[in-house]
Amino acid sequence: GFFPGAPGTFAGGIALLIWYGLYLLLSSYVLVLTTIFLIVATTLIGVWTSNVMEKYWGEDPRAVVIDEYVGTWIPLLVAPSGEHSIWVAIIGFALFRLIDIFKPLGCRWIDQNIKGGWGVMLDDVLAGFYALLLLLAGKSLFL
């Protein structure tokens, strides 16, 4: 969270590297289950830690980037199968970051209206879900 310039993108990149390491070690089925576990567990931990950090650093502190991990991992649920898995993962990461930055279709509303840890986490969950839908559409059209 203290990375200068683009801490969210840096954190998302770390999340992508963690997923890639798991991709190299696990079968597709186990990778999907592991990714789901990481998404759920990190979301719940993120709600708690964000609530704690807001007491010290104010609303949705820039240094809190646990939400970027969750948002990055959600579209990667569709990446583990096929010969283009790594490119699908990279495109999923890029889609998530673009959606997270521009906050369309309810993401901005969540960011501005849901307070506390749930607000910190849920706008990235929704952005990740939108990236997942776009990635699914892209995979069905091009792969």
Secondary structure per residue as TSV (DSSP state, phi and psi in degrees):
chain	resnum	aa	ss	phi	psi
A	1	G	-	360.0	-14.9
A	2	F	-	-100.3	7.4
A	3	F	-	-65.2	127.8
A	4	P	S	-69.4	140.9
A	5	G	S	95.1	-67.3
A	6	A	-	-140.5	70.5
A	7	P	H	-63.4	-33.5
A	8	G	H	-66.4	-43.1
A	9	T	H	-66.8	-40.4
A	10	F	H	-61.7	-46.5
A	11	A	H	-63.0	-42.1
A	12	G	H	-62.0	-37.0
A	13	G	H	-64.0	-39.4
A	14	I	H	-64.3	-41.5
A	15	A	H	-61.5	-40.0
A	16	L	H	-63.2	-41.4
A	17	L	H	-65.6	-39.0
A	18	I	H	-61.3	-46.7
A	19	W	H	-61.4	-41.5
A	20	Y	H	-62.8	-40.6
A	21	G	H	-60.0	-42.6
A	22	L	H	-66.4	-38.0
A	23	Y	H	-57.9	-39.8
A	24	L	H	-71.3	-25.0
A	25	L	H	-98.4	-28.7
A	26	L	S	-113.1	155.7
A	27	S	-	-70.1	162.8
A	28	S	H	-56.2	-46.0
A	29	Y	H	-62.4	-47.1
A	30	V	H	-67.2	-35.5
A	31	L	H	-63.3	-42.9
A	32	V	H	-62.5	-45.9
A	33	L	H	-62.7	-41.5
A	34	T	H	-64.5	-40.9
A	35	T	H	-64.8	-42.3
A	36	I	H	-60.3	-45.9
A	37	F	H	-58.3	-46.5
A	38	L	H	-60.4	-41.3
A	39	I	H	-62.2	-50.1
A	40	V	H	-65.8	-49.4
A	41	A	H	-63.7	-43.9
A	42	T	H	-69.0	-33.6
A	43	T	H	-62.6	-47.9
A	44	L	H	-65.9	-42.8
A	45	I	H	-64.1	-39.2
A	46	G	H	-64.0	-38.5
A	47	V	H	-61.4	-47.6
A	48	W	H	-63.7	-50.9
A	49	T	H	-66.0	-35.2
A	50	S	H	-65.9	-40.1
A	51	N	H	-60.6	-42.3
A	52	V	H	-65.4	-48.1
A	53	M	H	-67.3	-31.1
A	54	E	H	-63.0	-28.1
A	55	K	H	-64.1	-31.2
A	56	Y	H	-98.5	-35.9
A	57	W	H	-116.1	4.3
A	58	G	-	88.4	-179.5
A	59	E	S	-62.4	134.3
A	60	D	S	40.0	63.6
A	61	P	-	-62.7	139.0
A	62	R	T	-60.9	-29.3
A	63	A	T	-73.3	-15.6
A	64	V	-	-87.3	113.5
A	65	V	-	-124.3	14.2
A	66	I	H	-62.5	-28.0
A	67	D	H	-64.6	-29.4
A	68	E	H	-68.3	-31.8
A	69	Y	H	-63.9	-48.9
A	70	V	H	-61.6	-48.3
A	71	G	H	-61.2	-34.7
A	72	T	H	-70.8	-41.4
A	73	W	H	-71.3	-27.7
A	74	I	T	-60.5	-53.0
A	75	P	G	-66.8	-20.3
A	76	L	G	-71.0	-8.1
A	77	L	G	-61.4	-24.8
A	78	V	G	-98.7	1.3
A	79	A	-	-86.2	-26.9
A	80	P	S	-67.8	-8.6
A	81	S	S	-111.9	140.5
A	82	G	S	102.4	165.2
A	83	E	T	-73.8	-13.8
A	84	H	T	-102.7	20.5
A	85	S	H	-53.5	-43.4
A	86	I	H	-67.0	-42.0
A	87	W	H	-66.4	-39.0
A	88	V	H	-61.4	-41.5
A	89	A	H	-63.4	-44.5
A	90	I	H	-64.8	-42.4
A	91	I	H	-65.0	-39.9
A	92	G	H	-61.0	-42.8
A	93	F	H	-60.8	-46.6
A	94	A	H	-63.8	-41.4
A	95	L	H	-62.5	-45.4
A	96	F	H	-57.9	-47.9
A	97	R	H	-61.7	-42.5
A	98	L	H	-62.6	-45.7
A	99	I	H	-65.9	-40.6
A	100	D	H	-64.2	-36.6
A	101	I	H	-71.5	-45.9
A	102	F	H	-86.9	-19.5
A	103	K	-	51.3	60.7
A	104	P	T	-84.0	171.9
A	105	L	T	45.4	56.0
A	106	G	T	96.9	-19.4
A	107	C	H	-63.5	-43.8
A	108	R	H	-65.6	-39.6
A	109	W	H	-61.3	-46.1
A	110	I	H	-60.1	-46.5
A	111	D	H	-57.8	-36.2
A	112	Q	H	-93.3	-21.7
A	113	N	H	-115.8	-22.3
A	114	I	S	-94.5	120.0
A	115	K	-	-95.5	161.8
A	116	G	H	77.0	-161.9
A	117	G	H	-61.1	-36.0
A	118	W	H	-64.6	-38.9
A	119	G	H	-64.1	-41.1
A	120	V	H	-59.2	-43.4
A	121	M	H	-84.3	-39.8
A	122	L	H	-70.6	-30.1
A	123	D	H	-66.4	-33.0
A	124	D	H	-76.7	-33.2
A	125	V	H	-61.5	-45.9
A	126	L	H	-65.3	-42.4
A	127	A	H	-61.0	-41.5
A	128	G	H	-63.8	-38.8
A	129	F	H	-64.7	-43.3
A	130	Y	H	-61.5	-41.2
A	131	A	H	-63.3	-39.6
A	132	L	H	-60.6	-45.2
A	133	L	H	-62.8	-43.5
A	134	L	H	-64.5	-39.2
A	135	L	H	-66.3	-41.6
A	136	L	H	-60.5	-44.7
A	137	A	H	-62.1	-44.5
A	138	G	H	-63.1	-42.3
A	139	K	H	-62.4	-40.7
A	140	S	H	-71.0	-27.9
A	141	L	H	-85.4	-35.4
A	142	F	H	-114.7	-16.3
A	143	L	-	-117.6	360.0
